[in-house]
């Protein structure tokens, strides 16, 4: 129903993206929360800049891969102030966005489900050392993990350690899928 009003991707402008995202976000708020200012905990009157608008501005900034919130808000004020004439200053915008982070993640998950995005084929893998014992104490310890741990090198801290390496894989949404523990293999003669 809504798809027939969305322009062709090649003809879509940033204004069109703002409108499409705002309609989707506002409908999401009305469907699940019956209001776009439901998360306010203040006795003051509701703000003129709604939570739907906060999430819309932030979501489009992320879609366009703008890293700096300050730069993005300045760009919105400079080029699209007609769409958001009551946009708050940066610190107030950031405080309101932090209150809405759980809604923001719900929206992203809902959007990925509606667009049939498949996150099962791609993983993000990172590893970090798990220090069980400092090398200074290794000779006096009983080495309870002697078959599971080894001496390794942590290049970011430029230190040797006794332990394991943890490899964590998540899907593109950040949901952990599996964890693997491996041994670090460093020759002992390199330590001296």
KESE-773809 format. One line per 3 residues: number of its first residue (from 1); their letters; for each residue x, y, z of C-alpha. Coordinates in Angstrom, 2 decimals, m for minus. Layout:
<recs>
NUM) A) X Y Z ~ ...
</recs>
This chain:
<recs>
1) XXX) 0.00 0.00 0.00 ~ 2.70 2.47 1.04 ~ 5.14 1.33 m1.68
4) XXX) 3.20 2.94 m4.53 ~ 3.91 6.41 m3.05 ~ 7.66 5.89 m2.81
7) XXX) 9.52 7.41 m5.79 ~ 11.92 5.40 m7.93 ~ 15.36 5.08 m6.24
10) XXX) 17.13 6.87 m9.09 ~ 14.76 9.85 m8.77 ~ 14.74 10.00 m4.96
13) XXX) 16.15 13.13 m3.32 ~ 17.19 13.60 0.31 ~ 13.88 15.40 0.92
16) XXX) 12.04 12.32 m0.37 ~ 14.10 10.12 1.96 ~ 13.26 12.35 4.91
19) XXX) 9.55 12.13 4.09 ~ 9.54 8.36 3.53 ~ 11.46 7.68 6.74
22) XXX) 9.32 10.13 8.74 ~ 6.08 8.49 7.59 ~ 7.43 5.03 8.42
25) XXX) 8.70 6.12 11.88 ~ 5.54 8.05 12.74 ~ 3.34 5.13 11.71
28) XXX) 5.51 2.83 13.85 ~ 5.03 5.12 16.87 ~ 1.28 5.34 16.35
31) XXX) 0.95 1.58 15.86 ~ 3.01 0.50 18.88 ~ 2.87 3.49 21.25
34) XXX) m0.24 5.51 20.17 ~ 1.81 8.74 20.29 ~ 5.10 10.08 19.01
37) XXX) 5.98 11.65 22.38 ~ 5.22 8.69 24.65 ~ 8.66 8.55 26.30
40) XXX) 8.58 12.01 27.84 ~ 8.78 12.10 31.62 ~ 8.21 15.81 32.07
43) XXX) 5.33 17.97 33.25 ~ 6.22 20.57 30.64 ~ 4.13 20.75 27.48
46) XXX) 5.20 18.35 24.71 ~ 8.05 19.65 22.55 ~ 7.35 21.04 19.13
49) XXX) 9.98 18.71 17.68 ~ 8.54 15.21 18.07 ~ 10.32 11.96 18.85
52) XXX) 9.45 10.77 15.33 ~ 11.40 13.70 13.92 ~ 14.38 13.00 16.20
55) XXX) 14.57 9.40 15.02 ~ 14.00 10.40 11.38 ~ 16.90 12.86 11.40
58) XXX) 19.21 10.36 13.12 ~ 18.20 7.43 10.92 ~ 18.84 9.33 7.70
61) XXX) 22.19 10.51 9.04 ~ 23.15 6.88 9.61 ~ 21.86 5.84 6.19
64) XXX) 24.02 8.53 4.59 ~ 27.02 7.39 6.72 ~ 27.59 10.74 8.42
67) XXX) 29.89 10.07 11.38 ~ 29.56 13.33 13.31 ~ 26.21 14.18 14.87
70) XXX) 27.25 17.84 15.11 ~ 28.13 17.99 11.41 ~ 24.92 16.18 10.44
73) XXX) 22.68 18.51 12.48 ~ 24.45 21.55 11.01 ~ 23.88 20.13 7.53
76) XXX) 20.19 19.53 8.25 ~ 19.83 23.10 9.60 ~ 21.60 24.52 6.57
79) XXX) 19.86 22.55 3.80 ~ 16.56 21.15 5.12 ~ 15.39 23.62 7.74
82) XXX) 12.05 23.88 5.87 ~ 11.39 20.22 6.75 ~ 12.47 20.63 10.38
85) XXX) 11.96 24.27 11.39 ~ 11.95 23.48 15.13 ~ 15.02 21.23 15.30
88) XXX) 16.58 21.53 18.78 ~ 20.19 22.40 19.48 ~ 22.71 19.56 19.44
91) XXX) 22.91 18.67 23.15 ~ 19.12 18.57 23.58 ~ 18.83 16.50 20.40
94) XXX) 21.44 14.06 21.75 ~ 19.69 13.73 25.13 ~ 16.38 12.99 23.46
97) XXX) 18.00 10.50 21.11 ~ 19.62 8.63 24.01 ~ 16.19 8.25 25.63
100) XXX) 14.93 6.75 22.37 ~ 17.77 4.31 21.63 ~ 15.69 1.21 22.40
103) XXX) 12.94 2.46 20.05 ~ 15.60 3.22 17.45 ~ 16.91 m0.36 17.59
106) XXX) 13.34 m1.75 17.43 ~ 12.74 0.34 14.32 ~ 15.94 m0.89 12.69
109) XXX) 15.04 m4.53 13.40 ~ 11.48 m3.99 12.16 ~ 12.78 m2.34 9.00
112) XXX) 15.24 m5.17 8.35 ~ 12.41 m7.72 8.71 ~ 10.11 m5.77 6.39
115) XXX) 12.80 m5.46 3.73 ~ 13.70 m9.16 4.04 ~ 17.31 m8.29 4.83
118) XXX) 19.25 m11.49 5.32 ~ 21.87 m11.13 8.04 ~ 22.60 m14.85 8.33
121) XXX) 25.25 m14.95 5.60 ~ 27.48 m12.19 6.97 ~ 29.36 m12.00 10.26
124) XXX) 31.55 m9.48 12.02 ~ 34.44 m11.16 13.84 ~ 36.68 m9.58 16.43
127) XXX) 39.20 m11.05 18.83 ~ 40.78 m9.99 22.09 ~ 43.14 m11.58 24.61
130) XXX) 41.82 m13.15 27.79 ~ 44.60 m12.83 30.36 ~ 44.51 m15.55 33.00
133) XXX) 47.82 m14.73 34.67 ~ 50.50 m12.07 34.27 ~ 53.85 m13.40 33.16
136) XXX) 55.53 m12.19 36.36 ~ 53.35 m14.57 38.36 ~ 53.45 m17.46 35.91
139) XXX) 56.40 m19.25 37.53 ~ 54.78 m19.17 41.00 ~ 51.28 m20.13 39.82
142) XXX) 50.00 m23.68 39.55 ~ 48.86 m23.02 35.98 ~ 45.39 m24.51 36.35
145) XXX) 44.74 m24.01 32.64 ~ 47.99 m25.52 31.41 ~ 46.28 m27.49 28.63
148) XXX) 43.94 m24.68 27.62 ~ 46.14 m21.58 27.85 ~ 49.48 m20.47 26.56
151) XXX) 51.76 m17.43 26.40 ~ 50.51 m14.85 23.92 ~ 51.28 m11.32 22.78
154) XXX) 48.85 m8.41 22.86 ~ 50.08 m5.96 20.19 ~ 47.72 m3.14 21.18
157) XXX) 49.15 m3.02 24.73 ~ 52.59 m4.31 23.68 ~ 52.68 m6.92 26.45
160) XXX) 52.95 m10.68 26.75 ~ 50.33 m12.55 28.73 ~ 49.39 m16.06 29.80
163) XXX) 45.89 m16.89 28.59 ~ 43.70 m17.50 25.59 ~ 42.31 m15.52 22.70
166) XXX) 38.56 m14.95 22.43 ~ 37.02 m14.70 18.96 ~ 33.48 m13.31 18.92
169) XXX) 31.28 m13.42 15.81 ~ 28.11 m11.34 15.53 ~ 25.62 m10.86 12.75
172) XXX) 25.23 m7.43 11.14 ~ 22.67 m6.43 13.79 ~ 25.24 m7.03 16.54
175) XXX) 23.65 m10.19 17.89 ~ 26.40 m12.61 19.06 ~ 26.33 m15.85 17.09
178) XXX) 29.29 m17.80 18.49 ~ 32.43 m17.53 20.59 ~ 35.64 m19.46 20.02
181) XXX) 38.58 m19.70 22.43 ~ 42.00 m20.35 20.87 ~ 45.53 m20.67 22.19
184) XXX) 48.08 m17.99 21.52 ~ 51.29 m19.49 20.24 ~ 54.40 m17.48 21.07
187) XXX) 57.85 m19.00 21.31 ~ 59.23 m18.70 24.83 ~ 62.67 m17.60 23.63
190) XXX) 61.05 m14.39 22.27 ~ 60.19 m13.35 25.82 ~ 63.76 m12.76 27.00
</recs>
